[in-house]
Amino acid sequence: MAWNEEALKWLKTIGAGITSTVDTTPYLTTGNTNTANTVSQLQTSNTNLTALNSNMAMAVWQQSALKNGLLFVASRYQGALAAAANLDTIVITGSKPVLLFARNVNTTGASVSSTIYTSPTYTGGTAGTVYSANKVTAVAPTLTFFTGATISALGTQAAPLSYLLSGSATLLSTLLSGSYGVNNALGTPVYLPPSTAYLFRITNSDTSAANIFSQIHFYEGAL
């Protein structure tokens, strides 16, 4: 089977910048009949190109979202949360859907658990502040959140119960992906519809009081 030499040279140039395992040198000859090996090399290059394109697309999208003022961050801190006590935050999406990148939690205790409920019943609460990640051309967020609300009904559970097992005062972990780890800044994204109330609940699973810090990073807008 003959292969176009110029096309293979082009492929090799791209592949060389992606992985050292791709070597099309043996196939850069007119009239090459080593079909199986060439196809294998092409498939490897295609896999790596797909991964590279995906990463590049995400980076470009994040840069665009930041430039357009659509990335936001909000946080809260609770000192000495009693053992088995809950730290509840009411989050209400506004006129736009929300892509929640992560909820990061830092605790001085041994462990905390976390989950999300949809359409809780609550009263009261103090409004928190949502900050734009763009300080040049900031856009006002439509998402709001409240702390200190009285919860009378949890609503429907919308995320799996997740645990942060730290045993350390310096461990930072996302609690939306069902896993835990150090400095896991993004985790698994969750896409939330507009005009919906959520209860973000963190429970101190330690046997003694602990300080809790929680932060969310999100994008507002349609995907």
Secondary structure as UniProt FT lines:
FT   HELIX           5..16
FT   TURN            17..18
FT   TURN            20..21
FT   HELIX           25..27
FT   TURN            30..31
FT   HELIX           35..67
FT   TURN            68..69
FT   STRAND          71..81
FT   TURN            83..84
FT   STRAND          86..92
FT   STRAND          98..107
FT   STRAND          111..118
FT   STRAND          121..123
FT   STRAND          126..127
FT   STRAND          131..132
FT   STRAND          144..147
FT   STRAND          150..153
FT   STRAND          156..157
FT   STRAND          162..165
FT   TURN            169..170
FT   STRAND          172..174
FT   TURN            182..183
FT   STRAND          190..192
FT   STRAND          197..204
FT   STRAND          210..220
//
